[in-house]
Amino acid sequence: MTNLNDHLIKLIRLHGPISISSYITEALTNPKFGYYVNQTPFGKEGDFITAPEVSQMFGALIGLWFADIWLKMKRPVKVHLIELGPGKGTLISDLIRVLDVLPDFLNTLELHLVEASPQLIEVQKEALKTFKGKITWHETVKTALTAAEGDDMATFVIANEFFDALPIRQFQKGDLGWHERMVTVDEKGDGLSTMLSPFPVPDAELPDHLKNAELHSVIEVSPMADYITRLISEHIKRNTGAALFIDYGYNEYRTGETLQAIEKHKFVDIFERPGYADLSSHVNFRKISDLAKQSDLKTYGPAMQGKFLTDIGIAERVQILNKSATSKQQKDILSALKRLIAPDEMGTLFKVLAIISDPDLEIAGF
């Protein structure tokens, strides 16, 4: 058992069962025992490897994608580039590095990083120590967007594997209606397990066409993801700009549970070692797209990551890198390429969704 496990048992015994959403929040961001506070989740020594950790090609292509948008937007004099959940700073540092080929764009950038982990902030500072522009760290998406207001400016947002870590609520269909899944103390008294709220939740915001789903069906929703999507969409509509969201997920409203825990690159029970395993769930890209459209924004995708990276030039990037690479480096480059775009790797599981304020702009990758 873990310190967080004991903390949650005491909390539940004192106040009663907590929601799945509250459990995820505690497990990931508890200021004393949370996963992101105490663990190093990224890379071979962590619990998972993200696309930027696989190859510099990923961040470089994202940087060139935004550069293309900037050129087509007729070169805004200032760009606020916001990254949500920058991890070790790998993506943003690779993105910045490739922009040496377009210094006019690089010189417009002001960086805003939304990060909850003090330890990761220090890692990000080291990764970005050569960047000469202004960098600001923010605890919330809202404060980052507030700092990015202004005339003759554009806001670019990048979120890679961010939405999957946001808390979700789970509802299960019972005889009397939809009950929320809760977390309680298990029968042994030293662990955690799920239970259903004793009464249906009358105001659960569930898709209308799924409310008549079969008995015992489960629906996942993320109020936090909806809130952040609305904030970003309204900001981009008001200030002009674009956003790129990359994550594993689906593009339809559906039933089924996707909440999972990973520790040391292996799936584990979500209650096995709270605070030591990463919790995530699949992202509902359809909901994100629908919310952006409510703000009169143009959306593209979601496209499969493999197709997106291929369409924006990853094969050409490989050819360029191979010209000056050793035989071993060429082998590593091809291995990274497969990891990023192959259907049995990250190519189809991960999706890419773009949001843009100007519906007339043609954008690459979709």
C-alpha positions in Angstrom: 0.0 0.0 0.0 1.1 3.6 -0.5 0.9 6.8 1.5 -1.8 8.1 -0.9 -3.8 4.9 -0.4 -3.8 5.4 3.3 -4.7 9.1 2.9 -7.6 8.3 0.6 -8.9 5.6 3.0 -8.9 8.1 5.9 -10.6 10.7 3.6 -13.4 8.2 2.6 -14.0 7.0 6.1 -14.4 10.6 7.2 -16.4 12.1 4.4 -17.8 9.1 2.4 -17.1 7.7 -1.1 -15.4 10.0 -3.6 -16.0 10.2 -7.4 -13.7 8.6 -9.9 -12.8 12.2 -11.0 -11.7 13.1 -7.4 -9.7 9.9 -7.2 -7.8 10.7 -10.5 -7.1 14.2 -9.3 -5.7 13.0 -6.0 -3.7 10.2 -7.6 -2.0 12.5 -10.1 -1.8 15.9 -8.4 -2.1 15.5 -4.6 0.5 18.0 -3.4 2.2 15.5 -1.1 1.7 12.1 -2.6 0.6 12.7 -6.2 2.1 10.9 -9.2 3.2 14.1 -11.0 4.7 15.5 -7.8 6.8 12.5 -6.8 7.5 10.5 -10.0 9.4 11.0 -13.2 6.9 9.6 -15.7 8.6 10.2 -19.0 11.2 8.3 -20.9 12.8 4.8 -20.5 13.1 5.2 -16.7 9.6 6.4 -16.4 6.2 4.8 -17.0 5.7 5.7 -20.6 7.4 7.2 -23.7 5.7 10.0 -25.5 6.2 10.8 -29.2 8.7 13.7 -28.6 10.8 11.2 -26.6 10.8 8.8 -29.5 12.5 11.2 -31.9 13.3 14.9 -32.4 11.5 14.6 -35.8 8.2 14.8 -34.0 8.8 18.2 -32.3 10.5 19.6 -35.4 7.6 18.8 -37.6 5.2 20.4 -35.2 7.3 23.5 -35.2 7.3 23.7 -39.0 3.5 23.1 -38.9 3.0 26.2 -36.8 5.5 28.1 -38.9 3.4 27.4 -41.9 0.3 28.6 -40.2 2.1 31.8 -39.1 3.2 32.5 -42.7 -0.3 31.9 -44.0 -1.7 34.3 -41.3 0.5 37.0 -42.8 3.1 37.0 -40.1 1.5 38.3 -36.8 4.0 40.5 -35.1 3.8 38.5 -31.9 2.8 34.9 -31.1 2.0 33.5 -27.8 2.9 29.8 -28.0 1.3 27.8 -25.2 2.1 24.2 -24.4 -0.2 22.2 -22.1 1.7 19.7 -20.0 5.2 20.1 -21.5 6.7 17.0 -19.7 10.5 17.2 -19.9 10.3 20.1 -22.4 11.4 17.8 -25.2 8.7 18.8 -27.7 9.0 22.5 -27.1 12.8 22.5 -27.3 12.8 20.5 -30.5 10.1 22.8 -31.9 12.2 25.9 -31.0 15.4 24.4 -32.4 14.0 23.7 -35.9 12.8 27.4 -36.2 16.4 28.5 -36.7 15.5 28.1 -40.3 12.8 30.8 -39.9 14.2 33.4 -37.4 11.5 35.9 -38.2 8.9 33.5 -36.7 11.2 32.4 -33.9 11.7 36.0 -32.8 8.0 36.6 -32.5 7.5 33.8 -29.9 6.7 34.2 -26.3 6.4 30.9 -24.5 3.8 29.9 -21.9 4.1 26.5 -20.3 1.2 25.1 -18.3 2.8 22.7 -15.7 1.7 21.3 -12.3 4.9 19.6 -11.3 7.7 21.7 -9.7 10.2 19.0 -10.6 9.3 19.1 -14.2 9.4 22.9 -14.4 13.1 22.7 -13.4 13.7 20.1 -16.2 11.9 22.3 -18.7 14.0 25.3 -17.7 17.2 23.3 -18.4 15.8 22.1 -21.8 14.9 25.7 -22.8 18.0 27.5 -21.4 19.2 28.6 -24.9 15.8 30.2 -25.8 16.3 34.0 -25.9 12.7 35.0 -25.7 10.4 35.3 -22.7 9.1 32.1 -21.0 6.4 32.1 -18.3 5.2 29.1 -16.4 1.5 28.8 -15.4 -0.4 26.6 -13.0 -3.6 26.7 -15.1 -4.7 27.0 -18.7 -6.8 30.0 -17.8 -3.8 32.1 -16.5 -1.8 31.2 -19.6 -4.6 32.3 -21.9 -5.1 35.5 -19.9 -1.4 36.4 -20.4 -1.8 35.8 -24.1 -4.3 38.6 -24.8 -3.5 41.5 -27.1 -3.9 43.2 -30.4 -1.8 42.2 -33.4 -1.0 38.9 -31.7 -1.8 35.3 -32.3 -2.1 32.4 -29.9 -0.8 28.9 -30.9 -1.6 26.1 -28.5 0.0 22.6 -28.5 -1.2 19.8 -26.3 0.4 16.4 -26.7 -0.9 13.7 -24.4 -2.5 16.3 -22.1 -6.2 15.7 -22.4 -5.9 12.0 -21.6 -4.6 12.8 -18.1 -7.6 15.0 -17.2 -10.1 13.6 -14.7 -13.1 11.9 -15.9 -16.5 10.9 -14.4 -18.0 7.5 -15.1 -21.7 6.7 -15.1 -23.2 3.2 -15.2 -26.7 2.4 -16.4 -28.8 0.8 -13.7 -32.5 -0.2 -13.4 -33.4 3.3 -12.2 -31.1 5.3 -14.4 -27.5 6.4 -14.6 -25.5 6.1 -11.4 -22.1 7.6 -10.9 -19.2 5.3 -10.2 -17.6 6.1 -6.9 -14.4 5.0 -5.0 -14.8 3.5 -1.6 -12.8 1.3 0.9 -12.7 -2.4 -0.1 -14.0 -5.3 2.0 -10.6 -5.9 3.5 -10.4 -2.3 4.7 -6.9 -1.7 3.5 -7.5 -0.9 -0.2 -9.9 0.8 -2.6 -12.6 -0.4 -4.9 -15.5 1.0 -7.0 -19.2 1.2 -6.1 -22.2 2.9 -7.6 -23.9 5.9 -6.1 -27.1 4.6 -4.4 -29.3 6.9 -6.4 -29.3 7.9 -10.1 -27.7 11.2 -11.0 -30.6 13.3 -12.5 -28.5 16.1 -14.0 -25.7 13.9 -15.5 -24.7 15.6 -18.8 -24.7 12.6 -21.1 -25.2 12.4 -24.9 -28.9 12.2 -25.6 -28.6 9.3 -28.0 -26.7 7.2 -25.4 -29.1 7.7 -22.5 -31.1 4.6 -23.7 -28.0 2.4 -23.8 -28.1 -1.2 -22.5 -28.2 -2.0 -18.8 -24.7 -1.8 -17.1 -23.3 0.3 -19.9 -20.6 2.8 -18.9 -20.2 6.4 -20.2 -17.2 8.5 -19.5 -17.3 12.3 -19.6 -14.6 14.9 -18.7 -16.0 18.2 -17.5 -12.4 19.5 -17.2 -11.6 18.7 -20.8 -14.8 20.4 -21.9 -14.0 23.5 -19.8 -10.5 23.8 -21.1 -11.7 23.3 -24.7 -14.2 26.1 -24.3 -11.5 28.4 -22.8 -9.1 27.7 -25.7 -11.8 28.0 -28.4 -13.1 31.3 -27.1 -9.6 32.7 -26.8 -8.6 31.7 -30.3 -11.8 33.1 -31.7 -11.3 36.4 -29.9 -7.5 36.8 -30.6 -6.9 34.6 -33.7 -4.7 31.6 -33.7 -4.6 27.8 -33.9 -4.4 24.8 -31.6 -3.1 21.3 -32.2 -4.3 18.5 -29.9 -2.5 15.1 -30.1 -3.6 12.1 -28.0 -5.0 8.6 -28.1 -8.8 8.6 -28.3 -11.9 8.2 -30.5 -14.1 10.3 -32.7 -17.6 9.4 -31.6 -19.9 9.5 -28.6 -19.9 6.0 -27.3 -20.3 3.7 -24.2 -17.4 1.8 -22.7 -14.7 2.4 -20.1 -11.1 3.4 -21.0 -9.6 4.5 -17.7 -6.2 2.8 -17.2 -3.1 2.8 -15.1 0.5 2.3 -16.2 3.5 1.7 -14.1 7.0 1.0 -15.5 5.5 0.6 -19.0 3.0 -2.1 -17.8 -0.7 -1.9 -17.2 -1.7 -2.3 -13.6 -5.0 -2.1 -11.6 -6.0 1.5 -11.1 -6.1 1.0 -7.3 -3.0 -1.1 -7.0 -0.5 1.7 -6.1 -2.1 5.1 -6.2 0.4 7.8 -6.6 2.9 5.5 -8.3 1.0 4.7 -11.5 0.0 7.0 -14.3 -3.8 7.2 -14.8 -5.2 8.2 -18.2 -8.3 7.7 -20.4 -9.1 7.9 -24.1 -10.0 11.3 -25.4 -13.3 12.1 -27.0 -12.2 14.1 -30.0 -15.7 14.4 -31.3 -16.7 16.4 -28.1 -13.6 18.6 -28.4 -14.4 19.3 -32.1 -18.1 20.0 -31.4 -17.2 22.5 -28.6 -14.8 24.3 -30.9 -17.4 24.6 -33.6 -19.7 26.2 -31.1 -17.2 29.0 -30.9 -17.3 29.3 -34.8 -13.9 27.8 -35.2 -12.8 25.6 -38.1 -11.7 22.1 -37.0 -9.7 19.6 -38.9 -9.5 15.9 -38.1 -9.0 14.0 -36.1 -6.4 12.5 -38.4 -4.4 9.4 -37.5 -1.0 10.4 -36.2 0.8 8.3 -38.9 -1.1 10.0 -41.7 -0.7 13.4 -40.2 3.1 13.1 -39.8 3.4 11.6 -43.3 1.4 14.4 -44.9 3.5 17.1 -43.2 6.8 15.6 -44.4 8.2 13.0 -42.0 9.6 10.9 -44.8 11.4 13.9 -46.3 12.7 14.7 -42.8 14.1 11.2 -42.6 15.9 11.6 -45.9 17.5 14.8 -44.7 18.7 13.3 -41.4 20.0 10.2 -43.1 22.4 12.1 -45.3 24.7 13.0 -42.4 23.9 10.0 -40.2 26.0 6.9 -39.4 24.7 3.5 -40.2 23.6 3.0 -36.5 22.0 6.5 -36.5 20.1 5.6 -39.7 18.9 2.4 -38.1 17.7 4.4 -35.1 16.0 6.9 -37.3 14.1 4.3 -39.2 13.1 2.6 -35.9 11.8 5.9 -34.6 9.9 6.5 -37.8 8.2 3.1 -37.4 7.3 3.8 -33.8 5.7 7.1 -34.7 3.7 6.2 -37.9 3.2 2.4 -38.1 -0.4 1.2 -37.6 0.7 -1.3 -34.9 2.7 1.3 -33.0 1.5 4.9 -32.5 0.3 5.5 -36.0 -3.4 4.8 -35.6 -3.9 4.8 -31.9 -2.9 8.4 -31.6 -5.1 11.1 -33.3 -4.4 14.7 -34.3 -7.1 17.5 -34.1 -6.5 21.0 -35.3 -8.5 24.1 -34.5 -8.0 27.4 -36.3 -9.7 30.9 -36.2 -9.5 31.6 -40.0 -11.7 29.1 -41.9 -10.2 30.1 -45.2 -6.6 29.0 -44.5 -5.4 25.8 -46.0 -3.5 23.8 -43.4 -1.2 20.8 -43.8 -1.8 17.3 -42.5 -5.5 16.9 -43.0 
